[in-house]
Amino acid sequence: MKRIWAAIVYLASGLLTAIASWLALGILILSVVILPLLPITAPYMRRIVDFDRRRLARYTGVEIPAPPPLDGPWLHRAQRVLADPESRREGIWLVTHALFGTLFGALAVGIPGSLVQQPVVMLTWWITPGGNENSFGVHVDSWPKAFLSVPIALVLCLILTQFPKLANLDARWTGKLLAPPKASLEKRLAEVVATRAAALQAHGAELRRIERNLHDGTQNKLVGVVMMLGIAERTLKQNPENALQALLRAQDAAGDALEELRNVVRSIHPPVLEDLGLDGAIQALAARCPVPCVLTADHLGRLPAAVEAAAYFAVAEALTNVAKHSGAQHAWVSLNIDQDRLAVVVHDDGKGGADEQRGTGLDGIRGRVAALDGTAEVSSPEGGPTVLTVVLPVGK
């Protein structure tokens, strides 16, 4: 009985996505006619498909990996929709699910409803003047007709026992349509391996940077403090009147060393993230940017520390590039969360032409973001504008 009930719930919920698929197909046809609409409507089509992936995972216990979201600049989304095999398979699924999902879902809703109605009509026909009509159009106005509900109910019970097979059939072809092919899985595995290598490389570079800063900066200043304290000690023994000046110089050097150490700590995980959260920390970055910068942000709440740090450093590096290289008059930063993904967009009205090979820090942003299974896309044609789009899974 539990399997039958699970199959009914699965097929009945499929009726909802089938109705949504009909609407999506109508919008898709309109988008093909008016081609510029396609990159706008395609992400909403994918939401319907993603909902069905989750529905399938709840029924079968096997998750189908979702393709990357259709985000980024308009032209990038247009290219993805037209060239991505995932989008073509999802389009085929919309057509087939609209047809068969409607049929299977109607059966899953109608058969149990009819089964419940049979004994109700049989037991209550005599109360209603003129009799009742059952779900199969039989007008019940006598006991012989009423007892016809018994074999009808038995047939409906037999049909119900076949619902698990019908649900399994639906689940198999849905999984076959939506599951990525073996080549895609191999490509994804290669991406994971490359991402892991990039993460290890970025981690090693970060460790070397911290070691270099501690060795060349903080350590040298602390050595200077020790030397000045030694000079102050000798001066105190030989000429006590001049010892105060030596101690003051040592104190200033200790203050410089402390400030250097704080800078190193801030470069590992800025305290402002703990104090203000991501939106507050980036608001502080925007306020300090030499180029006038406007921040637009949803109410983000607290996100995982690694995500906040990656987003913060990406915006910090991007705004540094805006100030140093872009020649921009204005800059904009937007933060929003959609489907458990944080999207960070930094946009300026500068001259464009950003090149990752010229040491602008874009390669570092990409490596830091890839370590969290995120994406970083840069659009910077000659003449501008430059748009950096970073998407990070937040894991909520």
C-alpha positions in Angstrom: 0.0 0.0 0.0 2.9 2.3 0.8 4.3 1.8 -2.7 0.9 2.5 -4.3 0.5 5.7 -2.3 4.0 6.9 -3.2 3.3 6.3 -6.9 0.0 8.2 -6.7 1.8 11.2 -5.0 4.6 11.1 -7.6 2.2 10.9 -10.6 -0.2 13.5 -9.2 2.6 16.0 -8.5 3.7 15.3 -12.1 0.4 16.7 -13.3 1.4 20.1 -11.8 4.7 20.1 -13.7 2.9 18.9 -16.8 0.5 21.9 -16.7 3.5 24.1 -16.1 5.2 22.4 -19.1 2.3 23.4 -21.4 2.6 27.0 -20.3 6.4 26.8 -20.7 6.0 25.4 -24.3 3.8 28.3 -25.2 6.3 30.8 -23.8 9.1 28.9 -25.6 7.4 29.1 -28.9 6.9 32.8 -28.4 10.6 33.2 -27.4 11.7 31.4 -30.6 9.6 33.8 -32.7 10.9 36.7 -30.7 14.5 35.5 -30.3 15.7 38.1 -27.9 13.3 36.8 -25.3 14.9 33.3 -25.3 17.8 34.1 -22.9 15.3 35.8 -20.5 12.7 33.0 -20.5 15.1 30.0 -20.6 16.2 30.2 -16.9 12.5 30.0 -15.9 12.0 26.9 -18.1 15.0 25.3 -16.3 13.3 25.9 -12.9 10.4 23.6 -14.0 12.9 21.0 -15.0 14.9 21.3 -11.8 11.6 20.9 -9.8 11.0 17.6 -11.7 14.6 16.5 -11.0 13.9 17.0 -7.2 10.5 15.2 -7.6 12.3 12.3 -9.3 15.0 12.2 -6.6 12.3 12.0 -3.8 10.6 9.1 -5.5 13.6 7.1 -6.6 16.3 8.2 -4.1 18.7 8.9 -7.0 19.6 12.5 -7.7 20.2 13.7 -11.2 22.9 16.4 -11.3 21.5 19.7 -12.5 23.5 21.6 -15.2 25.0 25.0 -14.4 22.5 27.8 -14.1 21.8 30.0 -17.1 23.3 33.2 -15.7 25.7 35.8 -16.8 25.4 38.5 -19.5 22.6 38.3 -22.0 24.9 37.3 -24.9 26.4 34.5 -22.8 23.0 33.1 -21.9 21.9 33.3 -25.5 24.9 31.2 -26.6 24.3 28.7 -23.8 20.6 28.2 -24.7 21.3 27.7 -28.4 24.4 25.5 -28.1 24.0 23.6 -24.8 22.9 20.0 -25.3 21.4 20.2 -21.8 18.9 22.8 -23.1 17.9 20.6 -26.0 17.3 17.6 -23.8 15.2 19.7 -21.5 13.2 21.0 -24.4 12.4 17.4 -25.5 11.4 16.6 -21.9 9.0 19.6 -21.8 7.2 18.2 -24.8 7.0 14.6 -23.7 6.2 15.4 -20.1 3.4 17.8 -21.2 1.8 14.9 -23.0 2.4 11.9 -20.8 2.6 13.8 -17.5 -0.9 15.1 -18.1 -2.2 11.6 -18.9 -0.5 9.9 -16.0 -1.3 12.7 -13.6 -5.0 12.7 -14.6 -5.1 8.9 -14.0 -3.4 9.4 -10.6 -6.1 11.9 -9.5 -9.1 10.4 -11.3 -8.8 6.7 -10.4 -8.6 7.2 -6.6 -11.3 9.8 -6.7 -13.6 7.4 -8.6 -12.7 4.6 -6.2 -13.8 6.7 -3.2 -17.0 7.8 -5.0 -18.3 4.2 -5.8 -19.3 3.2 -2.2 -20.5 6.8 -1.5 -22.9 6.6 -4.4 -24.0 3.1 -3.6 -24.9 3.9 0.0 -26.4 7.3 -0.5 -28.4 7.1 -3.8 -31.7 6.5 -2.0 -31.4 9.6 0.1 -31.2 11.9 -3.0 -34.5 12.3 -4.8 -34.1 10.9 -8.3 -30.8 9.0 -7.4 -27.2 9.9 -8.0 -24.8 9.6 -10.9 -21.4 7.9 -10.5 -18.1 9.0 -12.0 -18.6 6.7 -15.0 -21.9 8.4 -16.0 -24.2 5.6 -14.7 -27.4 7.0 -13.1 -28.0 5.1 -9.9 -31.6 5.0 -9.0 -32.1 1.4 -7.8 -30.3 -1.1 -5.7 -29.3 -3.3 -8.7 -27.6 -0.3 -10.3 -26.1 0.6 -6.9 -24.5 -2.8 -6.6 -22.7 -2.3 -9.9 -20.3 -0.1 -7.9 -18.8 -3.2 -6.3 -17.3 -4.7 -9.5 -16.4 -1.2 -10.7 -14.5 -0.6 -7.4 -12.7 -4.0 -7.7 -11.5 -3.0 -11.2 -10.4 0.3 -10.0 -8.4 -1.4 -7.2 -6.7 -3.6 -9.7 -5.8 -0.5 -11.7 -4.4 1.1 -8.6 -2.0 -1.9 -8.1 -0.5 -1.0 -11.4 0.3 2.5 -10.5 3.9 1.7 -9.1 4.7 0.2 -12.6 3.3 3.3 -14.3 5.3 5.6 -11.9 8.5 3.5 -12.5 8.0 3.8 -16.3 7.6 7.6 -16.0 10.7 7.8 -13.7 12.8 5.7 -16.1 12.2 7.8 -19.2 12.4 11.0 -17.2 15.8 10.0 -15.8 17.0 8.9 -19.3 16.0 12.3 -20.7 17.3 14.5 -18.0 20.4 12.6 -16.9 23.6 13.9 -18.5 25.2 11.5 -21.0 28.4 9.7 -20.1 30.5 12.2 -22.0 29.0 15.0 -19.9 29.8 13.1 -16.7 33.4 12.6 -17.9 33.6 16.3 -18.7 32.2 17.1 -15.2 34.8 14.8 -13.6 37.5 16.5 -15.6 36.2 19.9 -14.4 36.2 18.6 -10.8 39.8 17.4 -11.1 40.8 20.8 -12.6 38.9 22.7 -9.9 40.6 20.7 -7.2 44.0 21.4 -8.8 43.1 25.1 -9.0 42.0 25.1 -5.4 45.3 23.5 -4.3 47.2 25.9 -6.4 45.3 28.9 -5.0 45.7 27.5 -1.5 49.5 27.1 -2.0 49.8 30.6 -3.5 47.8 32.0 -0.5 50.1 30.3 1.9 53.2 31.6 0.1 51.8 35.1 0.1 51.1 34.9 3.9 54.6 33.5 4.5 56.2 36.2 2.4 54.2 39.0 4.1 55.1 37.6 7.6 58.8 37.1 6.6 59.4 40.3 4.7 57.1 42.6 6.6 56.2 41.6 10.2 59.3 39.6 11.0 61.6 42.4 9.8 59.8 44.9 11.9 59.9 42.7 15.0 63.6 42.2 14.5 63.9 46.0 14.3 62.0 46.3 17.6 64.3 43.8 19.3 67.4 45.7 18.1 66.0 49.0 19.2 65.2 47.6 22.7 68.8 46.3 22.8 70.1 49.8 21.9 67.7 51.3 24.6 69.1 48.9 27.2 72.7 49.9 26.4 71.8 53.5 26.3 70.0 53.2 29.7 73.3 51.9 31.2 75.6 54.4 29.6 73.5 57.5 29.2 70.1 57.3 31.0 69.0 60.7 29.7 68.9 59.5 26.1 67.3 56.2 26.8 63.8 57.6 26.5 64.2 58.5 22.9 65.4 55.0 22.1 62.4 53.5 23.9 60.0 55.8 22.0 61.6 54.6 18.7 61.2 51.0 19.8 57.6 51.7 20.7 56.8 53.2 17.3 58.5 50.2 15.6 56.4 47.8 17.7 53.3 49.7 16.6 54.3 49.4 13.0 54.9 45.7 13.4 51.4 45.3 15.0 49.8 47.1 12.2 51.6 45.0 9.7 50.4 41.8 11.5 46.8 43.1 11.5 47.0 43.7 7.7 48.2 40.1 7.2 45.3 38.8 9.4 42.8 41.0 7.5 44.1 39.5 4.2 43.3 36.0 5.5 39.7 36.7 6.6 38.7 40.3 7.0 37.2 41.0 10.4 34.7 43.3 8.8 32.9 40.2 7.4 32.3 39.0 10.9 31.2 42.4 12.1 29.0 43.6 9.3 28.2 40.5 7.1 28.9 40.3 3.4 26.6 43.2 2.3 27.9 45.5 5.0 31.6 44.6 4.2 31.1 45.3 0.5 29.3 48.5 1.3 32.4 49.6 3.2 34.5 48.6 0.1 32.2 50.6 -2.2 32.5 53.6 0.1 36.3 53.5 0.0 36.5 53.0 -3.7 38.0 56.1 -5.5 35.5 55.7 -8.3 31.9 56.5 -7.2 30.3 53.1 -6.6 26.7 52.1 -5.9 25.8 48.8 -4.1 22.5 47.0 -4.7 22.0 44.0 -2.4 19.2 41.7 -1.3 18.9 40.9 2.4 21.6 38.2 2.3 21.8 37.2 6.0 24.8 35.2 7.1 26.4 32.9 4.5 29.1 30.3 4.9 32.4 32.0 5.8 34.3 30.6 2.7 31.5 32.0 0.4 31.6 35.4 2.1 35.4 35.6 1.9 35.5 34.6 -1.8 32.8 37.1 -2.7 34.5 39.8 -0.7 37.9 39.3 -2.2 36.4 39.1 -5.7 34.7 42.5 -5.3 37.8 44.0 -3.6 40.0 42.9 -6.5 37.4 44.0 -9.1 37.0 47.5 -7.5 40.8 47.8 -7.3 41.0 47.1 -11.1 38.3 49.6 -11.7 40.2 52.3 -9.8 43.6 51.4 -11.4 42.9 50.4 -15.0 39.4 51.1 -16.2 39.3 54.9 -16.4 35.6 54.6 -15.3 33.5 57.4 -13.9 31.0 55.1 -12.1 30.9 51.5 -10.8 28.0 49.3 -9.6 28.0 46.2 -7.5 24.9 44.0 -7.1 24.4 41.0 -4.7 21.5 38.6 -4.9 20.6 35.0 -4.0 18.6 32.9 -6.4 18.0 29.2 -5.9 20.7 28.8 -3.3 23.3 30.6 -5.4 24.9 33.9 -4.7 25.3 36.1 -7.7 27.9 39.0 -7.5 28.1 41.4 -10.4 30.6 44.2 -10.6 30.0 46.6 -13.5 31.8 49.8 -14.6 31.5 52.3 -17.4 35.2 52.3 -18.2 37.2 51.7 -21.4 37.1 47.9 -21.1 39.8 45.6 -22.6 40.5 43.7 -19.3 43.0 40.9 -19.9 43.6 38.1 -17.4 47.1 37.7 -18.7 48.2 41.2 -17.7 48.2 40.5 -13.9 44.8 42.2 -13.2 43.9 39.7 -10.6 41.1 38.1 -12.6 42.9 34.8 -12.7 43.1 34.8 -8.9 39.4 35.6 -8.7 38.6 32.7 -11.0 40.8 30.3 -9.0 39.3 31.3 -5.6 35.8 31.0 -7.0 36.4 27.7 -8.7 37.7 26.2 -5.4 34.1 26.5 -4.1 32.5 25.1 -7.3 31.5 28.5 -8.5 31.9 30.4 -11.8 33.5 33.7 -12.7 32.8 35.3 -16.1 34.3 38.5 -17.4 32.9 40.5 -20.3 35.2 43.4 -21.2 35.1 44.4 -24.9 37.3 47.3 -26.1 35.5 50.5 -25.3 33.7 48.9 -22.3 31.8 48.3 -20.3 33.5 45.7 -18.1 31.2 43.2 -16.3 32.4 40.6 -13.8 29.8 38.0 -12.8 30.6 35.6 -10.0 28.2 32.8 -9.0 28.8 30.9 -5.8 26.7 28.0 -4.3 25.8 29.0 -0.8 24.8 25.5 0.4 21.7 26.6 2.4 
